[in-house]
Amino acid sequence: MPDSQSLTFRVGLIQTTSGADAGVNIERHVELVREAARRGAQIVCLQEMYRSPYFCREEDASLFDWAETVPGPSTEAFSRIAREHSLVIVVPIFEKRATGLYHNSAVILDADGSTLGLYRKMHIPEDPLFYEKFYFTPGDLGFRTFDTRYGRIATLICWDQWYPEGARLAALGGANILFYPTAIGWHPYEKDSHGASQRSAWQTIQRSHAIANGIYVAAANRVGFEGPPGNGLEFWGSSFVSDPFGVVIAEAGTDKEEILVAECSTARIEEVRRGWPFLRDRRIDAYSPIVNRWLA
């Protein structure tokens, strides 16, 4: 591998919709990943639970049928594409770990098609139209990093975006970039009054993770409306890549499918961390109370 100070890598983010046919979703995303490779991407990230609609808008036990095992249909399809195009691929899935035990997960495939491992979503939300606690067991693998052909990466998933602890641990694990496959959008009745500030907060918190840790951050979000009119979700797209000082170097729109490709460099990480040495100045001797739920 080249010297870490001069390593460059190209990231591809897939922003799209997913319908009700799992097989069609796999085929569509395979073609989108191929197109990202043609545009020069080396590490490609799909959106959260790419293989289905965002089914957590309701609590329905029959929807556990969407889940898949590892290995399974997604690893089979994307391992082949990874080998063909020498791609690293982050494949977010609804994982069936065992009967009655399910996770919101991401499989990390290396450029030879091998499976490097899994990340299981750690923070599970429970909000109107985001009833994820009904479906998902909280992750038990911790905040992991993965050594790929193009450098060390980490992935968290959606609701994990709001927690600085996970991003910090990814950075401390040596990741050059942190991926956030995502499914986030507006409730129709909130968009006019709160939509702009919600989307701004979502991007701001992730850019802050990039700044605080001196790493690249990349979020791949869904786009399009899902559910009944007036009681569905309008996923706001806006997939983006931030550099280690929070500069957005690539960004998609809010209302259409897109493939983003952005070039990243560990030299930029080195430059930012030399000028803003936040990791150097951390007071690790004073942080032990953070493991408490609350300090009165």
C-alpha positions in Angstrom: 0.0 0.0 0.0 1.3 3.5 -0.7 2.6 5.7 2.1 -0.4 6.7 4.2 0.4 10.4 3.8 -0.1 10.3 0.1 -2.9 7.8 -0.3 -5.8 8.9 -2.5 -9.1 7.0 -2.9 -12.4 7.8 -4.8 -15.7 7.4 -3.0 -19.0 6.7 -4.7 -22.4 7.2 -3.0 -25.6 5.8 -4.5 -28.7 8.0 -3.8 -31.8 6.3 -5.1 -35.2 4.7 -4.4 -36.1 1.1 -3.5 -39.4 -0.5 -4.4 -41.2 -3.6 -3.1 -39.4 -6.2 -5.3 -36.1 -7.3 -3.6 -34.8 -8.9 -6.7 -35.4 -5.8 -8.8 -33.7 -3.7 -6.1 -30.6 -5.8 -6.2 -30.4 -5.7 -10.0 -30.9 -1.9 -10.0 -28.3 -1.3 -7.4 -25.8 -3.6 -9.1 -26.1 -1.5 -12.2 -25.8 1.7 -10.2 -22.6 0.4 -8.5 -21.3 -0.6 -12.0 -21.9 3.0 -13.1 -20.1 4.4 -10.1 -17.1 2.2 -11.0 -17.2 3.5 -14.5 -17.0 7.0 -13.1 -13.9 6.1 -11.1 -15.2 5.1 -7.7 -13.2 2.7 -5.7 -15.3 2.5 -2.5 -19.0 2.6 -3.0 -21.7 2.9 -0.3 -25.4 2.1 -0.8 -28.3 3.6 1.2 -29.6 2.1 4.4 -31.5 -1.2 3.8 -31.2 -0.8 0.0 -33.1 -4.0 -0.8 -36.5 -2.9 0.3 -38.7 0.1 1.0 -38.2 1.7 4.4 -40.7 -0.6 6.0 -40.3 0.7 9.6 -43.1 3.2 9.0 -45.4 0.6 10.6 -45.1 -2.3 13.0 -46.0 -5.4 11.0 -44.5 -8.8 11.9 -44.9 -10.0 8.3 -42.2 -7.5 7.2 -39.5 -9.6 8.9 -39.7 -11.5 5.6 -37.6 -8.7 4.1 -34.6 -9.9 6.2 -31.7 -11.9 4.7 -28.8 -13.8 6.1 -25.0 -13.3 5.7 -24.0 -14.8 3.4 -27.1 -14.3 1.4 -28.5 -12.6 -1.8 -26.8 -9.3 -1.2 -23.3 -10.7 -0.5 -23.6 -13.0 -3.4 -24.5 -10.3 -5.9 -22.2 -7.6 -4.7 -19.2 -9.8 -4.0 -19.3 -10.6 -7.7 -19.3 -6.9 -8.7 -16.6 -6.2 -6.2 -14.3 -8.7 -7.8 -15.2 -7.7 -11.4 -14.5 -4.0 -10.8 -12.0 -4.1 -7.9 -14.4 -2.3 -5.7 -14.8 -2.0 -1.9 -18.6 -1.9 -1.3 -20.6 -1.0 1.8 -23.9 -3.0 1.5 -26.5 -2.1 4.2 -29.0 -4.9 4.8 -31.8 -6.0 7.1 -29.9 -8.9 8.7 -31.5 -12.1 9.9 -29.0 -13.4 12.4 -31.3 -16.2 13.7 -35.0 -16.9 14.0 -36.4 -14.0 15.9 -33.1 -12.0 16.0 -32.6 -9.3 13.5 -30.3 -6.3 13.0 -29.9 -3.3 10.8 -26.5 -4.0 9.4 -23.9 -3.2 6.8 -21.6 -5.8 5.1 -18.2 -4.6 4.1 -16.8 -6.3 1.0 -13.2 -5.9 -0.1 -12.0 -5.3 -3.7 -11.5 -9.1 -4.2 -15.1 -9.8 -3.2 -14.2 -11.2 0.2 -16.4 -10.2 3.2 -14.3 -8.2 5.7 -17.0 -8.1 8.3 -20.2 -6.6 9.6 -21.3 -3.5 11.4 -24.6 -3.7 13.3 -26.4 -0.4 14.0 -25.9 0.6 17.6 -28.4 3.3 18.1 -32.0 2.3 17.3 -34.6 5.1 17.0 -38.3 5.0 17.9 -40.3 7.9 16.5 -43.4 8.3 14.4 -42.9 6.5 11.1 -39.5 5.3 12.4 -40.5 2.3 14.5 -37.1 0.6 14.4 -37.1 -0.9 17.9 -39.9 -3.3 16.8 -37.6 -4.8 14.2 -33.9 -4.3 15.2 -31.8 -5.6 18.0 -29.1 -3.1 18.9 -25.7 -3.9 17.5 -23.2 -5.9 19.6 -20.1 -5.7 17.5 -19.0 -2.3 18.6 -17.7 0.6 16.5 -15.5 -1.2 14.0 -12.9 -0.3 11.4 -12.1 -2.3 8.3 -8.8 -2.5 6.4 -9.7 -2.4 2.7 -7.5 -2.4 -0.4 -8.0 1.4 -0.6 -7.4 2.2 3.1 -9.1 1.8 6.5 -12.8 2.7 6.6 -15.6 2.7 9.2 -19.4 2.7 8.8 -22.2 3.6 11.1 -25.9 3.7 10.1 -28.4 6.6 10.1 -29.5 7.3 13.7 -25.8 6.7 14.7 -25.2 10.0 12.8 -26.3 12.0 15.8 -23.8 10.5 18.3 -20.3 11.9 18.5 -19.0 8.9 20.5 -19.4 6.5 17.6 -17.6 8.9 15.2 -14.8 9.4 17.7 -14.2 5.7 18.1 -14.1 5.2 14.4 -11.5 7.9 14.1 -9.5 6.5 17.0 -9.6 3.1 15.2 -7.7 4.7 12.4 -10.4 5.2 9.8 -9.7 7.6 7.0 -13.4 7.9 6.1 -16.7 7.3 8.0 -19.7 6.1 5.9 -23.3 6.7 7.0 -25.8 4.8 4.9 -29.1 6.5 5.7 -32.9 6.6 5.4 -34.0 10.0 6.7 -36.7 12.4 5.5 -39.5 14.7 6.2 -43.0 14.0 7.7 -45.3 15.8 5.2 -46.9 17.8 8.0 -43.5 19.0 9.3 -41.7 19.9 6.1 -43.0 23.5 5.7 -42.3 24.5 9.3 -39.3 22.5 10.2 -37.9 20.9 7.0 -35.0 23.3 6.3 -33.8 23.3 9.8 -34.0 19.5 10.1 -32.0 18.9 7.0 -29.5 21.5 8.0 -29.0 19.9 11.5 -28.5 16.5 9.8 -25.7 17.8 7.6 -24.2 20.0 10.3 -23.8 17.2 12.9 -22.0 15.0 10.4 -19.8 17.8 9.2 -18.9 18.4 12.9 -17.8 14.7 13.2 -15.5 15.3 10.2 -14.1 18.4 11.9 -13.7 17.1 15.4 -12.0 14.0 14.2 -10.1 15.2 11.1 -11.6 12.5 8.8 -13.8 12.3 5.7 -17.5 11.7 6.3 -19.8 10.4 3.6 -23.6 10.0 3.9 -25.7 8.1 1.3 -29.4 8.8 1.8 -32.6 7.6 0.1 -34.6 9.9 -2.0 -38.3 10.0 -3.0 -41.7 9.6 -1.2 -42.7 6.3 0.4 -46.1 5.5 2.1 -49.6 6.9 1.8 -50.1 10.6 1.0 -50.2 12.6 4.2 -48.7 9.8 6.3 -45.6 8.8 4.5 -42.0 9.9 4.4 -40.3 12.2 1.9 -36.6 11.1 1.9 -34.6 14.2 1.3 -31.6 12.8 -0.5 -28.8 15.4 0.0 -26.1 12.7 0.1 -22.7 14.3 0.5 -19.0 13.9 1.2 -17.3 16.2 3.7 -13.5 16.7 3.9 -11.7 16.5 7.3 -12.4 20.2 8.0 -16.1 20.0 7.2 -15.9 21.3 3.6 -18.6 19.7 1.5 -16.8 18.4 -1.6 -19.7 16.7 -3.3 -23.5 16.9 -2.7 -26.6 15.6 -4.3 -30.0 17.2 -4.6 -33.1 16.6 -2.5 -35.4 15.3 -5.2 -33.7 12.9 -7.7 -31.6 9.8 -8.0 -27.8 10.5 -8.2 -24.4 8.9 -8.1 -21.8 11.0 -6.3 -18.1 10.4 -6.8 -15.5 12.4 -4.8 -11.7 12.1 -4.5 -10.3 11.9 -1.0 -6.7 12.1 0.2 -4.9 11.1 3.4 -2.6 14.1 2.8 -5.6 16.3 3.5 -6.2 14.4 6.8 -2.6 15.0 7.7 -2.8 18.7 6.8 -5.9 19.3 8.8 -4.8 17.4 11.9 -1.5 19.2 11.9 -3.2 22.6 12.0 -6.1 21.6 14.3 -4.7 18.9 16.6 -7.9 18.0 18.4 -6.8 14.4 19.0 -3.6 15.6 20.6 -5.4 17.8 23.1 -8.0 15.4 24.3 -8.2 14.9 28.1 -8.6 11.2 28.2 -7.8 11.3 31.9 -11.0 13.3 32.6 -13.6 11.6 30.4 -14.6 8.6 32.4 -18.0 10.1 33.6 -19.2 10.0 30.0 -20.1 6.3 30.4 -22.9 7.3 32.8 -26.4 7.8 31.4 -26.8 11.1 33.3 -24.8 13.2 35.7 -27.1 15.0 38.2 
